[in-house]
Amino acid sequence: MSNTKIQSQCFKLTLIAGLMASSATAVALDKPQTMEDMWKIIQAQQKQIDEMKAAIKEAPAPTKTASAPASPNSDVKQLERKTDVLSQEVEKLRTNLTIPDEVQYKSAYGLGPAASKVYQVGKGLSIGGYGEANYQVRVDDQGGRDRVNDKGVSDPTGNYGKLKNPDNADLERLVIYAGYKFTDNILFNSEIEFEHASVAGSGNGNGDVSVEFAALDFFIDPMANVRAGMVLLPMGFVNQIHEPPFYFGNNRPEVERQIIPSTWREIGVGLFGEILPNLTYTTYVVNGMDAADFSSSGIRSGRQQGAQATAEDLAFVGRMDYAPAVLPGVSVGGSAYVGNSGQNQTFNGVKADVLTQLYEAHVQWKYRGLEFRTLGSWGHIDDAGLLSASKGANKGAGKGNGKVIGEDNYGWYSEAGYDVLPWFLPETTQYLAPFFRYEHLDTLASAPDGYEDDQTKDREIYQVGLQYKPIPNVVIKADYRNFKAKKGSMPDDFNLGFGFIF
């Protein structure tokens, strides 16, 4: 090879090294902002290092001539030194550069955004949580603030000292999510909830500590994955996604408390996945409810919540959701719960299966600043007459004693909110939405034969409020609820509170 070619190659290698050295300097001055940026730079520089080493290896040894007395060996050694320096700088980036991970709060597999953090980690422990507190003022527009004795017996004359519905302030919930990703295919996720700031034996004793869910996920295929443990039943909007920034108002919708008894969790095992693009499903077999705890207020007290739950009877629950690509922001879905609740017990001397059914359908639409939801639910309880008799309910008009259990129950609501801040501050990342919600529910929609309907359970709720998020993780809420019952009275309430996720 001629001396001219050798000098030309040395010049090219020197130019490459100079560019790489300047690149390393730029990296030192302009540090990457995320782990992803850092690894992109490292990979690009490693590629340049490999190319340079290959060029050095291919360069032939120079020979001295009269026209080229200088040997390029010194240039090659200098290039190798620069390569080593650059490799050391890359290693420093690997080991010494500390960049905080950027958490993206988004829902996964039907769970709330904060509860979904474990699905984003590469491996190991994940911690998240949420909390909410509120102040509630009762508005006595219907005589719903009678005074009661220590047994809760009302006295409209006001002779007793304690109000039935007092104003109150409450740290309603503080929740910790703890998850652990063992491998890419196996992870554990859980929610531990502290309610009302205290537990029995401390404070006022109205609170408790509960495991809301605790389950292992086994990822097998996008279409079929397994979940086992204490699971949240996949019904409605709120039962799975109940973090305060993601529903309107300080209180969850009453339809999703009384008809769909959130937060509803049981021990079970099942499948979840995506059948087709944007068509997802979740289905479990779980322990059944306990009909002995049903009441005229519905099936809510029949939840066993995984606490040494009786499993003589099992139940099936399934859900499907579809978000059509042609309608961005729209999702539709439904769910069903079917199972016996008798748990091999006798009621008024008779063994009964107490088949319990609950169905719901829902639609959600998010378009720019608009958020709209509507949900309807219907339930049926077999052997309701037998349950009512076992509770001591009396037959005949006006003789139900408030102990009649309804054969049917139903509820529905619609709500809409709109983020108005972009109209005034187009570049803002904050959120301010007035909202309205209407609910109608009846936990005793039809009484068993021979028993009287309890019309105090047939209720309407009108709610207006304001939702403000200075950042997506924090929400401040204010709302007013107007209650109307077909018979009897309930006080309205004004609620002010805050919530957060992390």
C-alpha positions as CSV (number, residue, x, y, z in Angstrom):
1,M,0.0,0.0,0.0
2,S,1.3,3.5,-0.8
3,N,2.3,6.0,1.9
4,T,-0.4,8.3,0.5
5,K,-3.1,5.7,1.3
6,I,-1.7,5.1,4.7
7,Q,-1.7,8.8,5.6
8,S,-5.2,9.1,4.2
9,Q,-6.6,6.3,6.4
10,C,-4.8,7.7,9.5
11,F,-6.4,11.1,8.7
12,K,-9.9,9.5,8.5
13,L,-9.4,7.6,11.8
14,T,-8.2,10.8,13.5
15,L,-11.3,12.6,12.2
16,I,-13.6,9.8,13.6
17,A,-11.9,9.9,16.9
18,G,-12.2,13.7,17.0
19,L,-15.9,13.5,16.3
20,M,-16.3,10.9,19.0
21,A,-14.4,12.9,21.5
22,S,-16.6,15.9,20.8
23,S,-19.6,13.6,21.2
24,A,-18.4,12.5,24.6
25,T,-17.9,16.1,25.6
26,A,-21.4,16.9,24.5
27,V,-22.8,14.1,26.5
28,A,-21.0,15.3,29.6
29,L,-22.5,18.8,29.1
30,D,-26.0,17.7,28.1
31,K,-26.9,14.8,30.2
32,P,-29.8,12.6,29.2
33,Q,-33.0,13.1,31.0
34,T,-34.3,9.6,31.1
35,M,-32.9,6.1,31.3
36,E,-34.1,5.5,27.8
37,D,-32.1,8.5,26.5
38,M,-29.0,7.3,28.3
39,W,-29.1,3.8,26.8
40,K,-29.6,5.2,23.3
41,I,-26.5,7.3,23.6
42,I,-24.5,4.4,25.0
43,Q,-25.6,2.1,22.2
44,A,-24.7,4.7,19.5
45,Q,-21.3,5.3,21.0
46,Q,-20.5,1.6,21.3
47,K,-21.3,1.2,17.7
48,Q,-18.9,4.0,16.8
49,I,-16.2,2.4,19.0
50,D,-16.6,-0.9,17.2
51,E,-16.4,0.7,13.8
52,M,-13.2,2.6,14.8
53,K,-11.6,-0.5,16.2
54,A,-12.4,-2.4,13.0
55,A,-10.9,0.5,10.9
56,I,-7.7,0.4,13.1
57,K,-7.4,-3.4,12.6
58,E,-7.8,-3.1,8.9
59,A,-5.1,-0.4,8.5
60,P,-1.8,-1.9,7.1
61,A,1.5,-1.3,8.9
62,P,3.3,1.8,7.3
63,T,6.7,1.6,5.7
64,K,9.3,4.4,5.8
65,T,10.2,6.1,2.5
66,A,12.0,9.3,1.7
67,S,8.7,11.0,1.0
68,A,7.1,9.7,4.2
69,P,9.7,9.6,7.0
70,A,7.1,9.6,9.8
71,S,5.5,6.3,10.9
72,P,1.7,6.2,11.5
73,N,2.1,3.8,14.5
74,S,2.1,6.7,16.9
75,D,-1.2,7.9,15.3
76,V,-2.7,4.5,15.6
77,K,-1.7,4.2,19.3
78,Q,-3.2,7.7,19.9
79,L,-6.5,6.6,18.3
80,E,-6.5,3.5,20.6
81,R,-5.9,5.6,23.6
82,K,-8.8,7.9,22.6
83,T,-11.0,4.8,22.2
84,D,-10.1,3.6,25.7
85,V,-10.9,7.0,27.1
86,L,-14.3,7.0,25.3
87,S,-15.0,3.5,26.6
88,Q,-14.3,4.6,30.1
89,E,-16.6,7.6,29.7
90,V,-19.4,5.3,28.5
91,E,-18.8,3.0,31.5
92,K,-19.1,6.0,33.7
93,L,-22.5,6.7,32.1
94,R,-23.5,3.1,32.8
95,T,-22.5,3.1,36.4
96,N,-22.4,6.6,37.8
97,L,-25.1,8.6,36.0
98,T,-28.2,8.7,38.2
99,I,-31.4,9.4,36.3
100,P,-34.8,9.1,38.0
101,D,-37.3,6.8,36.2
102,E,-40.2,8.6,34.7
103,V,-43.4,6.9,35.9
104,Q,-46.4,6.9,33.5
105,Y,-49.7,6.6,35.3
106,K,-51.9,4.6,33.1
107,S,-54.4,1.8,33.7
108,A,-53.4,-1.8,32.9
109,Y,-55.4,-5.0,32.9
110,G,-58.5,-3.2,34.4
111,L,-56.7,-1.7,37.5
112,G,-56.3,1.9,38.4
113,P,-53.2,3.8,37.2
114,A,-51.4,3.8,40.6
115,A,-52.3,0.1,41.1
116,S,-50.8,-0.6,37.7
117,K,-47.2,0.6,38.5
118,V,-45.9,-2.9,39.0
119,Y,-46.6,-3.7,35.3
120,Q,-44.1,-1.0,34.3
121,V,-41.1,-2.1,36.3
122,G,-38.4,-4.4,34.8
123,K,-38.1,-6.6,37.9
124,G,-38.4,-6.4,41.6
125,L,-40.4,-4.2,44.0
126,S,-43.0,-1.6,43.2
127,I,-44.7,0.8,45.6
128,G,-47.7,3.0,45.0
129,G,-50.8,4.2,46.7
130,Y,-53.5,6.8,47.1
131,G,-55.4,8.7,49.8
132,E,-58.5,10.9,50.2
133,A,-60.1,13.0,52.9
134,N,-63.2,15.1,53.0
135,Y,-65.4,17.4,55.1
136,Q,-69.2,16.9,54.9
137,V,-71.9,19.3,55.9
138,R,-75.4,17.9,56.3
139,V,-78.2,20.2,54.9
140,D,-81.5,19.5,56.7
141,D,-84.0,20.3,54.0
142,Q,-86.2,17.3,54.6
143,G,-86.2,16.6,58.3
144,G,-83.4,14.0,57.9
145,R,-81.4,15.1,61.0
146,D,-83.4,13.6,63.8
147,R,-81.7,12.9,67.1
148,V,-81.3,9.3,68.1
149,N,-80.4,7.3,71.2
150,D,-77.4,5.0,71.5
151,K,-79.3,2.3,69.7
152,G,-80.0,4.5,66.7
153,V,-83.7,4.8,67.4
154,S,-85.0,8.1,66.0
155,D,-86.8,10.8,68.1
156,P,-88.2,13.6,65.9
157,T,-89.1,15.6,69.1
158,G,-85.3,16.2,69.7
159,N,-85.3,14.7,73.2
160,Y,-82.2,12.6,72.5
161,G,-78.8,14.3,72.3
162,K,-77.1,12.6,69.3
163,L,-77.8,13.7,65.7
164,K,-78.6,10.9,63.3
165,N,-76.6,12.6,60.5
166,P,-74.0,15.0,61.9
167,D,-71.5,17.1,60.0
168,N,-68.2,15.2,59.8
169,A,-64.6,15.3,58.8
170,D,-62.9,12.1,57.7
171,L,-59.6,10.7,56.5
172,E,-61.6,8.3,54.5
173,R,-58.8,6.1,53.1
174,L,-55.0,5.7,53.0
175,V,-53.9,3.0,50.6
176,I,-50.6,1.3,49.9
177,Y,-50.1,-0.7,46.7
178,A,-47.2,-3.2,47.0
179,G,-46.2,-5.3,44.0
180,Y,-43.3,-7.5,43.1
181,K,-42.3,-8.6,39.6
182,F,-40.5,-12.0,39.9
183,T,-40.0,-12.5,36.2
184,D,-41.4,-11.2,33.0
185,N,-44.2,-13.8,33.3
186,I,-45.0,-13.8,37.0
187,L,-45.8,-10.9,39.3
188,F,-47.7,-10.2,42.6
189,N,-49.8,-7.2,43.2
190,S,-51.7,-6.0,46.3
191,E,-53.7,-3.2,47.9
192,I,-53.8,-2.6,51.6
193,E,-56.3,0.0,52.8
194,F,-56.6,1.9,56.1
195,E,-60.1,3.3,56.5
196,H,-61.2,6.2,58.7
197,A,-57.8,6.8,60.3
198,S,-58.2,4.2,63.1
199,V,-59.2,0.6,63.8
200,A,-61.2,-1.1,66.5
201,G,-59.5,-0.6,69.9
202,S,-57.9,2.7,68.9
203,G,-59.3,6.1,68.2
204,N,-63.1,6.1,67.7
205,G,-63.0,2.5,66.5
206,N,-64.9,3.1,63.3
207,G,-62.1,2.3,60.9
208,D,-60.4,-0.9,59.8
209,V,-57.4,-2.3,57.9
210,S,-58.3,-4.4,54.9
211,V,-56.6,-6.2,52.1
212,E,-58.5,-4.9,49.1
213,F,-56.8,-7.3,46.6
214,A,-53.8,-9.6,46.6
215,A,-53.2,-11.8,43.6
216,L,-50.6,-13.5,41.5
217,D,-50.6,-12.8,37.7
218,F,-49.2,-15.5,35.3
219,F,-48.7,-14.1,31.8
220,I,-49.0,-16.8,29.3
221,D,-50.4,-15.3,26.1
222,P,-52.0,-11.9,25.3
223,M,-55.2,-13.7,24.8
224,A,-55.2,-15.8,28.0
225,N,-53.4,-15.0,31.3
226,V,-54.1,-16.3,34.8
227,R,-54.8,-14.4,38.0
228,A,-55.3,-16.1,41.4
229,G,-55.8,-14.8,44.9
230,M,-58.1,-12.1,46.3
231,V,-59.4,-10.4,43.2
232,L,-61.5,-7.3,42.6
233,L,-64.7,-8.3,40.9
234,P,-64.7,-6.8,37.4
235,M,-68.0,-5.0,37.5
236,G,-68.8,-1.3,36.7
237,F,-66.4,1.6,36.6
238,V,-65.4,2.1,40.2
239,N,-64.9,-1.4,41.7
240,Q,-61.6,-1.8,39.9
241,I,-60.6,1.8,39.3
242,H,-61.5,3.6,42.5
243,E,-58.6,6.0,42.9
244,P,-59.9,9.5,43.7
245,P,-58.5,11.5,40.6
246,F,-60.5,9.2,38.3
247,Y,-64.1,9.6,39.4
248,F,-66.2,12.7,39.9
249,G,-67.2,13.8,43.4
250,N,-66.0,13.1,46.9
251,N,-68.2,10.1,47.2
252,R,-68.4,7.2,44.8
253,P,-71.7,6.8,42.9
254,E,-74.3,5.3,45.2
255,V,-75.4,2.9,42.4
256,E,-71.8,1.6,42.5
257,R,-71.9,1.2,46.3
258,Q,-75.4,-0.2,46.9
259,I,-76.4,-2.1,43.7
260,I,-72.8,-3.0,42.7
261,P,-71.4,-3.3,46.2
262,S,-67.9,-1.8,45.7
263,T,-65.3,-2.3,46.8
264,W,-66.2,-5.9,46.1
265,R,-63.5,-8.5,46.4
266,E,-63.5,-12.3,46.9
267,I,-61.0,-15.2,46.7
268,G,-60.9,-16.7,43.2
269,V,-59.0,-17.7,40.1
270,G,-59.6,-16.8,36.5
271,L,-58.4,-15.6,33.1
272,F,-57.9,-12.2,31.5
273,G,-56.6,-11.0,28.2
274,E,-57.3,-9.4,24.8
275,I,-59.3,-11.5,22.4
276,L,-59.1,-9.0,19.5
277,P,-57.5,-5.6,19.2
278,N,-59.3,-3.4,21.8
279,L,-61.6,-6.2,22.9
280,T,-60.7,-7.3,26.4
281,Y,-62.2,-9.7,29.0
282,T,-61.8,-10.8,32.6
283,T,-63.5,-13.8,34.2
284,Y,-63.2,-15.5,37.6
285,V,-64.6,-18.3,39.6
286,V,-64.9,-17.0,43.2
287,N,-66.4,-17.9,46.5
288,G,-70.1,-17.1,46.7
289,M,-71.8,-14.4,48.8
290,D,-73.4,-15.1,52.2
291,A,-77.1,-14.6,51.9
292,A,-77.5,-14.5,55.7
293,D,-76.2,-11.0,55.6
294,F,-78.4,-9.7,52.8
295,S,-80.8,-6.9,53.9
296,S,-83.4,-4.5,52.6
297,S,-80.4,-2.3,51.6
298,G,-79.3,-4.9,49.1
299,I,-76.5,-7.5,48.8
300,R,-73.6,-5.3,50.0
301,S,-73.3,-6.9,53.4
302,G,-73.2,-10.3,51.8
303,R,-69.6,-9.7,50.6
304,Q,-67.2,-12.1,52.4
305,Q,-64.1,-10.1,51.5
306,G,-61.7,-13.1,51.7
307,A,-62.0,-13.3,55.5
308,Q,-62.2,-17.0,56.1
309,A,-64.9,-16.9,53.5
310,T,-67.4,-19.8,53.4
311,A,-67.1,-21.5,50.0
312,E,-69.8,-24.1,50.1
313,D,-71.2,-22.2,47.1
314,L,-69.1,-20.7,44.3
315,A,-70.0,-17.9,41.8
316,F,-69.0,-16.9,38.3
317,V,-68.2,-13.3,37.2
318,G,-67.2,-12.1,33.8
319,R,-66.7,-8.8,31.9
320,M,-66.0,-7.7,28.4
321,D,-65.0,-4.2,27.1
322,Y,-64.6,-2.9,23.6
323,A,-63.0,0.4,22.5
324,P,-63.6,0.7,18.8
325,A,-60.7,2.3,16.9
326,V,-63.1,4.2,14.7
327,L,-64.5,6.0,17.7
328,P,-61.5,7.3,19.7
329,G,-62.3,7.8,23.4
330,V,-65.4,5.6,23.4
331,S,-65.6,2.3,25.3
332,V,-68.6,0.0,25.9
333,G,-68.9,-3.0,28.0
334,G,-70.8,-5.2,30.4
335,S,-70.4,-7.7,33.2
336,A,-72.4,-10.5,34.9
337,Y,-72.3,-12.2,38.3
338,V,-74.1,-15.5,38.9
339,G,-73.9,-17.8,41.9
340,N,-75.6,-19.4,44.8
341,S,-75.4,-17.6,48.2
342,G,-77.0,-20.1,50.5
343,Q,-73.7,-21.5,51.6
344,N,-75.3,-24.8,52.8
345,Q,-77.3,-22.9,55.5
346,T,-80.9,-23.2,56.5
347,F,-83.2,-20.1,56.6
348,N,-86.3,-20.3,58.8
349,G,-85.7,-24.1,58.9
350,V,-85.4,-24.5,55.1
351,K,-82.2,-25.1,53.2
352,A,-82.1,-22.8,50.2
353,D,-79.7,-22.2,47.3
354,V,-80.4,-18.4,47.1
355,L,-79.3,-18.0,43.5
356,T,-78.0,-14.4,43.2
357,Q,-77.7,-12.6,39.9
358,L,-76.3,-9.2,39.0
359,Y,-75.8,-7.7,35.6
360,E,-74.5,-4.3,34.4
361,A,-73.8,-2.4,31.2
362,H,-71.8,0.8,30.7
363,V,-70.6,3.3,28.2
364,Q,-67.8,5.9,28.5
365,W,-66.8,8.7,26.2
366,K,-63.8,11.0,26.5
367,Y,-63.4,13.7,23.9
368,R,-60.9,16.5,24.4
369,G,-62.1,18.0,27.7
370,L,-65.4,16.1,27.8
371,E,-65.9,13.1,30.1
372,F,-69.2,11.2,30.0
373,R,-70.3,8.0,31.7
374,T,-73.5,6.1,32.0
375,L,-74.1,2.8,33.7
376,G,-77.1,0.6,34.5
377,S,-77.4,-2.5,36.7
378,W,-80.1,-5.0,37.6
379,G,-80.0,-7.8,40.1
380,H,-82.3,-10.7,41.3
381,I,-82.3,-12.8,44.5
382,D,-84.1,-16.2,44.6
383,D,-85.7,-17.3,47.8
384,A,-86.1,-13.7,49.0
385,G,-89.3,-14.5,50.8
386,L,-87.6,-17.2,52.8
387,L,-84.7,-14.8,53.6
388,S,-87.2,-12.1,54.7
389,A,-89.0,-14.5,57.0
390,S,-85.7,-15.6,58.6
391,K,-84.9,-11.9,59.3
392,G,-88.2,-11.5,61.2
393,A,-90.1,-9.5,58.5
394,N,-93.9,-9.6,58.9
395,K,-96.3,-10.1,56.0
396,G,-99.0,-7.7,55.1
397,A,-99.3,-4.1,54.2
398,G,-97.4,-1.8,56.5
399,K,-95.8,-4.8,58.4
400,G,-92.4,-5.2,56.8
401,N,-90.5,-3.9,59.8
402,G,-87.8,-2.7,57.4
403,K,-86.5,-6.3,57.1
404,V,-87.9,-7.3,53.7
405,I,-85.3,-8.4,51.2
406,G,-86.1,-7.5,47.6
407,E,-86.4,-10.1,44.9
408,D,-85.2,-7.5,42.4
409,N,-82.9,-4.4,42.6
410,Y,-81.7,-1.9,40.1
411,G,-79.9,1.3,39.6
412,W,-78.5,3.6,36.9
413,Y,-76.7,6.8,36.6
414,S,-75.3,9.3,34.1
415,E,-72.7,11.9,34.6
416,A,-70.8,14.5,32.5
417,G,-67.9,16.8,33.2
418,Y,-65.9,19.2,31.0
419,D,-62.4,20.7,31.5
420,V,-62.9,24.4,31.0
421,L,-59.3,25.6,31.7
422,P,-58.0,25.2,28.1
423,W,-60.5,27.8,27.0
424,F,-58.8,30.4,29.2
425,L,-55.2,29.0,29.4
426,P,-54.5,27.0,26.2
427,E,-51.1,25.9,27.3
428,T,-52.0,24.8,30.8
429,T,-51.5,21.2,32.1
430,Q,-54.0,21.8,35.0
431,Y,-57.5,20.6,35.0
432,L,-60.8,22.3,36.2
433,A,-64.1,20.6,35.4
434,P,-67.6,21.3,36.6
435,F,-69.7,18.1,36.5
436,F,-73.3,16.8,37.0
437,R,-74.5,13.4,38.0
438,Y,-78.0,11.9,38.2
439,E,-78.6,8.6,40.0
440,H,-81.7,6.4,40.5
441,L,-81.6,3.3,42.5
442,D,-83.9,0.9,44.4
443,T,-82.5,-2.0,46.5
444,L,-86.0,-3.3,47.0
445,A,-87.5,-2.9,43.5
446,S,-90.0,-5.8,44.0
447,A,-90.9,-7.4,47.3
448,P,-91.5,-11.2,47.7
449,D,-95.1,-12.4,47.6
450,G,-97.0,-11.3,50.6
451,Y,-94.5,-8.7,51.7
452,E,-94.7,-4.9,51.4
453,D,-92.4,-2.8,49.3
454,D,-90.2,-0.4,51.3
455,Q,-90.4,2.8,49.3
456,T,-87.7,4.5,51.4
457,K,-85.2,2.4,49.3
458,D,-86.4,4.0,46.1
459,R,-84.1,7.0,45.7
460,E,-82.9,9.7,43.3
461,I,-79.7,11.7,43.7
462,Y,-78.9,15.0,41.9
463,Q,-75.3,16.0,42.2
464,V,-73.3,19.0,41.0
465,G,-69.6,19.7,41.7
466,L,-66.2,21.0,40.7
467,Q,-63.0,18.9,40.1
468,Y,-59.6,20.6,40.1
469,K,-56.2,19.0,39.4
470,P,-53.2,21.2,39.8
471,I,-51.2,18.2,38.7
472,P,-52.6,14.9,37.4
473,N,-51.7,13.1,40.7
474,V,-53.6,15.5,43.0
475,V,-57.3,16.4,42.9
476,I,-59.4,18.9,45.0
477,K,-63.1,18.3,44.9
478,A,-66.3,20.1,45.9
479,D,-69.8,18.9,45.4
480,Y,-73.5,19.1,46.5
481,R,-75.9,16.2,46.6
482,N,-79.6,16.4,46.7
483,F,-81.4,13.2,47.9
484,K,-85.0,12.4,47.2
485,A,-86.8,9.2,48.4
486,K,-90.2,8.0,47.3
487,K,-91.1,7.9,51.0
488,G,-89.3,9.2,54.1
489,S,-86.5,11.8,54.3
490,M,-82.8,12.1,53.9
491,P,-80.6,15.2,54.4
492,D,-78.7,16.7,51.5
493,D,-74.9,17.2,51.8
494,F,-72.1,19.5,50.8
495,N,-68.7,17.8,50.4
496,L,-65.2,19.3,50.2
497,G,-62.1,17.2,50.0
498,F,-58.9,16.1,48.3
499,G,-57.3,13.0,46.9
500,F,-53.9,11.9,45.5
501,I,-52.1,9.0,44.0
502,F,-48.4,8.1,43.9
